[in-house]
């Protein structure tokens, strides 16, 4: 509500300066120009200003729409439009602003204002959601007062088995503040149902997963990668095998948002690691409709289908990160999506030379999928800092380690033929005869990632989907934006 010409004041009783200037408002209200006063809490303290129109801004809508940051604020209105405003109390400014040289003559020269109620964090986001230009397009599910919100999420099939955070519009709006991208932007289409995935849908699932808004750009990058057909999400999630998405985060953002790359990097205990990976899996479940027993047909499942996300340990090392190996410039942050079945440790506490340690690591890698099979799966070799230092101190780069592993993983097929050793599984005799020596993995099939704490001479094998390599899933890397 605007007068055609006059003044509008915004005040609240819970502001000493607003109470102080009541005499000035009373004096202003008796002048010829109309005065409207909006109070953000009560009207009782404005009773002396009887000549003014006093309005309780109970919803704070008027304060929000006028972008009031501080009370008292006095607006000058001409021809129905605001032409200028003053904030707080300064006697000479108010006198000049209103052209009343005796206004507030008995008041102090100056007093600071107070924060407007509409700027209070408990109200600001709600007002933006209610009256701002925010457009949430997802369907709203009404839950009765008698229904427990968390149980309602379970009942509607949104959960992965753990309790989720109910995705209220306010929580989704706050999550969206973690990115500068439009809520309506489509990141891609998930396989299985070819559902379009919007930023808003990602934010909804990030809320349910328990993410903080600052995690959202990482989740967005992970979802973009999952939509890439090269990643093969459709194949491995619908398979009877064990695989789950593995989210590896590299670059400065890992420290910025507090991800864990050292102690217990694979879990549990770090909110960012746990909820970023969980958010991706919830998007696959709730948007892509990939649910156990329906699309997801894994014989055993995998704990990684809750979450398998960690930061690469890039501290005190000359090794390139997996993101840099895949073309991401130093100093940029990125997500690399891989697949993983489970974690198998390799303990070698005696090898102090790279020549000895590489043999231990190769022995651990021979068991991936099956001792008698080759070229059927890629693998992640997670190298702890203590093991990586054995190589780094000897001047070995990651590329040198990979080359050495590949040379150690040239296998004699005569030991891998069906029936050899009393095991029916294995290679066809004709294939073995034509290929007496084979590589365990396709070229580039060993993904080396430095991760884990500084304590422990261990590494870990994470086998990938057994139809991986060129014929199946491929690693996908996406830059993390804002």
N, C-alpha and C positions, 0 to 999 in steps of 0.2 A: 504494500500500500504506500503510495507516494502522494504528498500534497502537490498541487500544481507548482507552487512556489513556497519555500519555507525550509524547515530543518527536520532531520530525523536523528535521534540520539539512540545509541545502543549502550545499555548499562546492565549491571547486575548488583544485587544487594551484597553479595559476597565479594565486594571490592571496596576497600576503604576510600579510594578516590571517587568512586561513583557516589558513595554516601556523602562525601565532602562537597560535591558540586551540586547537590540538590538545590541549594539557594540560587545558584547561577541558572539552573534549569527553570526554576520558578520564575526568575526575572525574565529569562528568554521567552517563556511561555506567555507572558503578559504583553509582549511586544506585538507588533502588527502581523509579523510573519507567523504562520501556523507551525506548531511543533508536535511531532509524533515521537513518543518514547517507547522503545521496545526493551523490556526487561527480560533477561535470560533466566531469572529464577522467580522472584516474587514482585508484587506491585505495591505491597504495604508501605515500603519506605519512600514511595513516590507520591504518597497522599498529599503532601504540601504542593505538589505541582498540579493543582486542580485544573488549571487552564489548558493543560496539554492533553492530547489524546494518549492514553497509556494502554499499552498492549503487552500481554504476557506472551512471549515467543516460546511457547511450551515445547514445540517440536524442533525449535532452533532452525526451522527452514528459512525464515527471513534473514537471520544472522548469516546462515550459510550462503544464501544467494547473494548477499551483499559483501561476502568475503571479509567478514569482521574478524580481525586477528587479536585486537586489544579493546578492552573497555576501560573508560568511556571512549566512544568514537562518535563524532558529530559530523553528519553529512549536510551539505548545502544542496538544495533542490531548486532547479530553475526549469520551467516549462516541462515539469514532470520527470526530469532526468537529473541524476547526480552530477554536479559540476566540480565539486572538491570535497575534501574531508580533512579533519584534524583528529589526532589520536592523543589520548591522555589529557592531562590538565596543564595548560600554561596560560596564566591570566592574560598576558599581552596578546598571545595568539588567538585566544577565544574572543577577546575584545575586538581585535582587528577583523577576525573571521565573520563575526556577527554585526560589525559596525556599531557596537554598543560600548562606548568607552568606559562606562561604569559597571559593566557586567562582572559579577563576583568580586566587587571591590574589597570586601572584607575577608576574602579567601587568601590562602598562601599563594605565592607567586607560581609555584610549580609542584606538581606531584605526578609520579609515574602511574601509568595505568596497570591493569591486570590482564592476564590471558583470557581471551574470550572463551566462553563455555563450549562453543562449537569447535574450538581448536583442541579441546581436551581429547587425549587419545582414546578414551572410552566412548566418545561420541563421533569423532571426526570421520572415521571410516564408515560408520553407519550412515552418516549424513551424505557422504560421497556416494555410497551405494544407493541410497534412497532418492537423492535429489540431483546427483551429478550426471555425467554423461556415460556412466558405466552401463554396458549392455551385456548381461549374462543371458545366454540363450538356452542353456541346459534346462530340461524339464525339472520343475520343483516337485519333490515328493512330500506330501503332507503327512506328518506323524502326529497322532493324537497325544494329548497331554498324559494319557494313561499308559502310553507305550514308551518303553525305554529306548532311547535313540540308538545306543550301541547294539542292543538286541534287534532293533529294526533293521540295521545294516546287515547283521547276520542273516536275518529272515529273508532279505531280498537278494541274497547271494552275492553281495559285493565284496565279501571278505575272503582273504586267503586262508582263513582259519584262526588268525589272531584278531583281537579287537581292532577296529579301525576308528579313526577320528571322524565323527559325522561331518560331511562336507556342507555346512551351512553356507548360504550366499555370502555372509560376512567373512567367513574363513576363506572361501574361494577368492573373494575380492582381495583380501590381504595377501594371499599367496600370489596373485597376479601382479602385485606390486614388486615382486622379485625380478620381473623382466620388463623390458621396454617394448616388447613385441605385442602386437594386437591379439586380444583374446580370440578373435575370429579367424586368425591365420591357421591354415591347414598345413600340417607338417608332412603329411603323406597319408598313405592308406595301409593299414595293417593287413597282412595276408589272412587267409581263412575266410573272413567275411568281407574283406576289402573295405572295411569301415574307415571313413575319413577321421583323422585325429587332429583336433583343433588344440590350440594352446589352452583354451578353457578346459577341455576334457583332461589334458595333462595336469592342469592345476587342481582339478577336482580330485584326481587320484593321488596327487602329491599331498593334498590335505589329508586324505584317508590314510596315507602311509605314515604320516607324522612328520613330514618335511617342514623345514623353515623356508620362508620366501627366498632367502639367498641361495638355497639349493636348486631352485626351479630351473635356472639356465642349464645346469648339469643334467637334470632330468630331461629337459627338452632335447638336448643334444643326443642323449641315449635313445630317446624315442625316435628321433630322426634317423638314427642309425638302424634301429629295429625295423623301420619301414622300408629300408633299402633291400630290394630283392637279392642282392649279392650276399646279404647276411644269412639268408636261408631260414628265417624264423619259422616259416610255415612247415618246412621239412622236419626240423629237429624237435619242435614242440608237439607235432602230431605223431612222432615216432614212438615205438615201444622202448627206445633207449632211454638213458638217464639224463641227457644234457639239459642244461639251464643256461640262461644268459649270464655272462660274466662281464661286469662293467669295470674297466680300468680307467682311472682318472689321472691325468698328468698335467703338470704345469702349476703356475702360481696359485690358481684357485683352490688347490687342495689345502694349502695353509690358510688361505683367506676364510674358508668356511669350516675349517677345523677337521678335515678328514684325517683318518688314521692310515699311516703307511708303515708303521713300525710294530710295536707290541699289539698282538691280536688284530692285525690288519684284516684278516679274513673274518673276524667276529669272535666274540660279541662285545658290545659296550660303547661303540661310537655311533652317535645318532646320525651323522651325515652318511657314513658308509651304509648303515642299516636301512635308512629310509629312502635314499636315492635308488638303491637297487630294488627295494620293495615297490617304490612308485612305478618303476618300469614294468615290473611283473603285474601290478594291479591294472596298468593301462592295457597290457596284453590280455588280461583276464576280463576286464569290464568293458573295454571298447572293442577288442578283437574277439571277445566271447570264447576265449581258449580256457576251458575248464576241465578238470580231471574227469575222466570217464566219458567225456563227449569228444571234443577235438583233441584234448591232451590224453594220449594213450600210453604214457610211460608205464612200463611194468612195475617199476619201483618208485618213480618220482625222484625228487632230488631236493635237499634242503635249500639249494641255490634258487629254487623256484619261489622261495620266500624272498631271498636277497643274496646276491653274491657280488659285492661291490667293494672296491678298495682303491686307495691312492698308491701310485707308484712311489717307491722310496728313492727320491732324487737327491738326497743329502750326501754331501762329501763323496761324490763319485764323478769320474770322467766318462762313464758310460752314457750313451744316449738313451733317452726314454723311448718307450715303444712308439709314442706319438711322434717324436723326432725321426725315428727310423721310417715312419710312414709319411714323412714330408711336412710335419708341423714345425714351424720355425721355433727356435729357442725363445722362451719368454711367453709363448702363447699357451693357452690351456685347451685341452681336448679330452674327449671320451673315446676310448677304443672298445668296441664290443667284440667279445669272443664267445665261445661256448665252453662249458665245463661240466664234467661228470662228478668229480669229487676230488679230494686232496689226499695224495699218497706221499708220505714223507720219505726223504732220503737222508739218512744220518751218516755223515762221515766226519768224525772229529779228529782224524789222524792225518789226513792228506794235507801237506803244507806246500805242495807244488801243483801247478796247474795240470801237469802231465798225469799225476795220480788222481786228482780230483775229477778230471774230465772222464776218466774211466768209471769212477763211481757213479757219476751222473748218467753216463750212457747205459750202465747196467740197470739203473732204475727206469730208464726210458724204454727198454726193450719189452717191458711187460704191458705197454699201452695196448688196449683192446685185447690182444692175445699175443703170446710169445710167437705163435706160428703165423701171424698175419703182418702184412706190411702195406704201406701206401693207403691205408684205410682210414686213418685219422690224423689230424694235427694234434699238437700237444703244447701246453703252456708249461714252461719250466720256470718256477718261481725261485729265484736265487736270493738267499739271505745276504745281508751286507758282509757277514763274516766269511761266507764262501766267495762272494764277489771280490773281496779284497785279496784272496789268494790269486785270482786271475789278474786283477788290476795292478797289484804290486809287482807282478811279473811282466807288465806291459801288454796284457791281453785285452783287446777290445771285445765287445759283444759279438762282432762279426767273426773274430778269430775263434771265440768259444763255439759259436754255431758251426763254423767249418770243422772244428776239431770233433765236435759231437757227431756231425754227419759222417765223418770218416770212421768213427768208432762204431757207427750204426749201419755198417755194411754187413749184411747177414748172409750166412751160408744156407741156401734153401734146402740142402739135403737134410738138415735137422728140423725143417719146418713142414715136411710133407705129411699129408694125411696118414695117420696110423703110426708114424714114427714115435718111439717112446711110449707106445701103448695108448696114444691119444688120437681118437678118430678125427678130431678137428685138424685143419691145416691146409696147406697149398696143394693144388692139383699136381700130380707127378710130372705131367707134360710141361706145365709152366715152370716147375722147378728145374727140369732138365734143360730147358731153353734159357733159363736165367739162374745160373749157379750162385751168383752174388746179387743181392737186391738191397736197396735202401729201405730202412724202416719207415722213413717219412718222405713225403714229396719235398722237392726243393722249397725252402722257405716255410716248411711245416712246423718248425720248432720256434715258438714264440718265447723269447727270453724277457723276463720281467724281474727287476730288482725290487724286492719288497720284504718286509719283516723287520724285526728289531735287530739291534747290534749284538744281542746276546744269543748265541746258538749257532753251531756249525752244521746247519741243516739247509736243505732245499726241499722243494715240493714239486711233485708231478701232478698236473691237472690235465687229464686226458680230455680231448674234445670229441665232438660227435663223430661216430665212426664212418659216416659218409661225408666226411669233410674234404678239405683240399679243393682241387679244381672242380670236382663233381658235386660239391655240396656247399656247406657254409664257408664263407670267407670273412676274415676280420674286416671290420668297418670302423673307420675313424671319422669323427666329426668335431670341428672346432666348437668351443663353448662360447656363445655370444653373450649378449646382455639382455 
